[in-house]
Structure formats: structure tokens, C-alpha cells
Amino acid sequence: MLLVAVTALPATTLRASDLTLPDASAAQAEIQIGLCAPPDEIVQALGLRPRGAPIEVWQFDDPELALFARGLRLRLRVAASGHSELTLKVSKQDCAHVDLNLVPPGEGKCEFDVYGASSEGTVSLNRRLGAAATHDLLAGRVAPAHALSSSQIGYLRKVVGDWPLPPGLRALGLMQVRTYRTKDGRYDVDISRLPDGKQFAEISRKVGLAMAPRAMDAMAADLARAGVKACAEQSSQAANKLRALLDGRASRP
């Protein structure tokens, strides 16, 4: 994910030439910018079209955000059918030297997140859950640690050294997330509504890592032309969302 400040700041604040990218020609990056404008204005200004039905999204952490502080994210995306995908994200990983035996094809990947002028690899490992297992997890009958796959547990144990997970993890949500796409298909925009009504929006595009600086410039220019405001503090958006979920007294089914 590429998070950069492009709004109300001078144009010189955003400079793709400042990026320091690792030597990983085949690596992928996801460019992502948090948008701080009313969602209706974003949809109209960018000419967005809905892509699929809204989904429910939950995050897992404790009241002190212990997982987030360790560079870990645990997210559950629930489809209308009740089935879900449980994703473990681990930041600050060396994508060029990830042990592929610990990130099996079809279960995980390593992509680059870029924040301003710095970049870091992030490993994502997924596990699909059926409707019954999803409901048990959200109802608290199954602890998050017991819902992880063997690959997710193995990566935490062998690479991160963070196993078992800290006690007191709970489901934070639910967020209603709807994905939109621009008419040219270049960008996706996710708009998340929290239980207290607060909304977060972010625009994204996946590109090869070598293309990230040019793609960053293009995204910033497109947002400027459309008059869409981005958040001034990009690096804090993920933490802000988690804190808002905690403050909103997240509910379980």
C-alpha cells in the first residue's frame, strides 16, 4: 500500500523521486491513499461505480491495540453467504527473501507498502472459513488464535516469534465496506462505515514495484484534477480506524 499526503499540502510535498525502493523487480506494490472528503463527494467527483455487494469487515485486537503495535493485523471479511476470509498481515518483511515454504501459493503473498518516501514488505496469509466457523469466531465461542491456519501459525512462530497471540483479543466492528471502481478501471475506492456512523475512504491501485513512483504521481494528479481531498496524515489512518472501532463499542452478532 502506498500512503501519501496530497491534499491541502503544497504539490512539492508529494515527490515520487523521494521514494527509496528495494531491488525487487518482480515485486508488487499496492498504492493506497486515504481520502478525507465526504463519501458522496468522492463518488461523484471520481465518477465511481459500485463493484460487487457491500461486505462486512471485522478487525481483531485488544484494548491496547497490542497486535497493531507489533506490526500485525488480523482481519475478517464476511461475504453475504456468511463465509469469510481471515487474513493475517505482517509488516516490515523482506519480500525478496521470504521463505516460500512459509507463504504457500494460494494462501499468501508478500507485497510492498510504501509510506511517503519509505517502503516495507508486508506478508499476507489467508484462511477461508465456513459460515458456522465464521459465526463462532465472531460470537466469541472460538478464540482468534484457534481460527488461524497452520500456515498463519507457522509464520508467526518461525518468522515473527509472536506466538501465541496476546490474550484479550476481540472482534472490532462491524464495518460495512463497499468497493467502487473508476470508469477506466484504474482505481478501486473502498468506503468503510463504522458502527458509530464514521466513514473512512481510500483509493488504491496495484502495480509492479518498479512502476510505483510513476503510478503515485499519476494518482496524485488524478485526485487533484477531480478536486478530491486526501488525508494530511496518511500514516495514521489505520490506527485511527482501529481506535474509532474501540471507541464505538464494537458489537458482535
C-alpha positions in Angstrom: 0.0 0.0 0.0 1.3 3.4 -0.9 0.1 6.1 1.5 1.0 9.7 0.7 -0.3 13.1 1.7 -1.6 15.0 -1.3 -4.4 17.2 -0.1 -4.2 20.7 1.2 -0.4 20.5 1.2 1.9 22.0 -1.4 2.4 19.9 -4.5 6.1 19.6 -3.6 5.1 17.6 -0.5 4.4 14.6 -2.8 7.5 13.7 -4.8 7.9 10.2 -6.3 11.6 10.9 -6.8 11.9 10.8 -3.0 11.0 7.1 -2.9 13.6 4.6 -1.9 12.6 1.3 -3.4 14.2 -2.0 -2.8 15.8 -4.0 -5.7 12.9 -6.4 -6.3 12.0 -6.1 -10.0 9.2 -8.7 -9.9 7.7 -7.4 -6.6 4.2 -5.9 -6.5 3.1 -2.8 -4.7 -0.4 -1.6 -3.7 -0.7 2.2 -4.0 -3.2 3.4 -1.4 -4.2 6.9 -0.4 -6.6 7.8 2.4 -9.2 10.3 1.3 -10.7 12.8 3.8 -13.7 14.1 1.9 -17.4 13.2 2.2 -18.0 9.9 0.5 -20.8 11.2 -1.6 -18.4 13.9 -3.0 -15.8 11.3 -3.7 -18.2 9.1 -5.6 -19.4 12.0 -7.7 -16.1 13.6 -8.3 -14.3 10.4 -9.4 -17.4 9.0 -11.3 -17.3 5.8 -9.3 -19.3 2.7 -9.9 -20.1 0.0 -7.3 -18.0 -3.2 -7.7 -19.9 -6.0 -6.1 -22.1 -6.0 -3.0 -21.0 -4.5 0.3 -19.3 -6.8 2.7 -18.8 -7.0 6.5 -15.3 -6.5 7.8 -14.0 -7.1 11.3 -10.6 -6.4 12.9 -9.2 -8.2 15.9 -7.1 -6.6 18.6 -7.2 -5.9 22.3 -8.0 -2.5 24.0 -4.3 -1.5 23.9 -4.0 -2.4 20.2 -1.2 -4.9 21.0 -1.3 -6.6 17.6 -1.1 -3.3 15.7 1.8 -2.2 17.9 3.7 -5.3 16.9 3.1 -4.8 13.2 0.4 -7.4 13.0 -3.2 -7.1 11.6 -5.9 -9.7 11.8 -8.9 -9.0 9.6 -12.1 -10.9 8.8 -14.0 -10.2 5.6 -17.5 -11.8 5.6 -19.5 -12.3 2.4 -23.3 -12.3 2.1 -23.3 -16.1 2.2 -21.8 -16.0 5.7 -18.5 -17.5 4.5 -15.4 -15.4 5.3 -11.7 -14.9 4.7 -9.4 -14.5 7.8 -6.3 -12.5 6.9 -3.1 -12.2 8.9 -0.9 -9.2 7.8 2.7 -8.9 9.0 4.6 -5.7 8.2 8.3 -5.0 7.8 9.1 -8.2 5.9 11.8 -8.7 3.3 9.8 -9.8 0.3 13.0 -10.6 -1.7 14.0 -13.3 0.9 10.7 -14.6 2.2 10.7 -18.4 2.7 8.2 -19.6 0.2 7.6 -22.7 2.2 6.1 -20.4 4.9 3.9 -18.5 2.4 2.3 -21.2 0.2 0.9 -20.2 -3.2 -2.9 -19.7 -2.9 -2.6 -18.9 0.8 -0.3 -15.9 0.9 1.8 -13.2 -0.8 4.3 -10.5 0.0 3.7 -7.0 -1.4 5.2 -3.7 -0.7 3.6 -0.9 1.4 5.1 2.5 0.7 4.6 5.4 3.1 5.8 8.7 1.7 9.5 8.2 0.9 9.9 4.8 2.6 8.7 1.3 1.7 8.3 -2.0 3.5 7.2 -5.5 2.6 4.0 -6.9 4.1 3.2 -10.6 4.1 -0.5 -11.6 3.9 -1.7 -15.1 4.7 -5.4 -16.0 4.3 -7.7 -18.7 5.5 -11.2 -19.3 4.3 -13.9 -20.1 6.9 -17.3 -21.6 6.5 -20.5 -19.8 7.8 -20.6 -21.8 11.0 -16.9 -21.2 11.8 -17.3 -17.5 11.0 -20.2 -17.1 13.3 -18.5 -19.0 16.2 -15.4 -16.7 15.8 -17.4 -13.5 15.9 -19.6 -14.8 18.8 -16.5 -15.5 20.9 -17.0 -19.2 21.0 -13.7 -19.7 19.2 -10.6 -17.6 20.0 -8.9 -15.9 17.1 -5.7 -18.0 17.7 -7.8 -21.2 17.2 -9.2 -19.9 13.9 -5.8 -19.4 12.3 -4.4 -21.8 9.6 -1.3 -23.9 10.1 0.5 -21.5 7.7 -0.5 -18.4 9.7 0.6 -20.0 12.9 3.8 -21.2 11.4 4.7 -17.8 10.1 4.0 -16.2 13.5 6.0 -18.8 15.3 9.0 -19.2 12.9 9.5 -15.7 11.5 7.8 -13.2 13.8 8.3 -15.1 17.0 4.9 -13.8 18.2 3.2 -17.0 19.2 0.9 -17.5 21.0 -1.1 -14.4 20.3 -1.7 -12.0 23.2 -4.8 -12.7 25.3 -7.8 -10.5 25.3 -8.2 -10.2 21.5 -11.7 -9.3 20.5 -13.7 -8.6 17.3 -13.9 -4.9 16.4 -16.6 -4.0 14.1 -18.6 -4.4 12.2 -17.6 -2.2 9.4 -19.7 -2.1 6.2 -17.3 -1.8 3.3 -18.3 -1.1 -0.2 -15.8 -1.1 -3.1 -16.2 1.2 -6.1 -14.2 1.4 -9.3 -13.4 4.3 -11.6 -14.8 4.3 -15.1 -11.5 3.5 -16.6 -10.9 0.6 -14.2 -7.6 2.0 -13.0 -8.5 2.6 -9.4 -10.6 1.0 -6.6 -12.1 3.0 -3.8 -13.1 1.4 -0.5 -15.6 3.2 1.7 -16.0 1.9 5.2 -18.8 2.8 7.6 -18.2 2.1 11.3 -20.9 1.3 13.9 -20.9 5.0 15.1 -21.5 6.2 11.5 -18.0 7.5 11.0 -16.7 6.7 7.5 -13.2 6.1 6.0 -12.3 6.1 2.3 -9.2 5.1 0.5 -8.2 4.8 -3.2 -5.9 2.1 -4.4 -4.1 0.6 -7.4 -1.9 -2.4 -7.7 1.2 -2.1 -9.9 4.7 -3.5 -10.2 7.0 -2.1 -7.7 9.2 -0.5 -10.3 6.2 1.4 -11.6 5.2 2.7 -8.1 6.8 6.2 -8.4 5.2 6.9 -11.7 1.8 5.5 -10.6 2.0 7.6 -7.4 2.4 10.7 -9.4 -0.5 9.8 -11.7 -2.8 9.1 -8.8 -2.0 12.4 -7.1 -2.6 14.2 -10.4 -5.9 12.5 -10.9 -7.1 13.3 -7.4 -6.0 16.9 -7.9 -7.9 17.3 -11.2 -11.0 15.8 -9.6 -10.7 18.1 -6.6 -10.7 15.2 -4.1 -9.0 15.8 -0.8 -6.6 13.3 0.7 -5.9 13.0 4.4 -3.0 15.1 5.6 -1.8 12.4 8.0 -1.7 9.3 5.8 0.4 7.0 8.1 -2.1 7.3 11.0 -5.2 6.3 9.1 -5.1 2.6 10.0 -4.6 3.3 13.7 -7.4 6.0 13.6 -9.8 3.4 12.2 -8.9 0.8 15.0 -9.2 3.4 17.7 -12.6 4.5 16.3 -13.8 0.9 16.4 -12.7 0.7 20.0 -14.3 4.0 20.9 -17.5 3.0 19.1 -18.0 0.0 21.4 -18.0 -2.5 18.6 -20.8 -5.1 18.6 -20.9 -8.8 18.0 -23.7 -10.8 16.4 
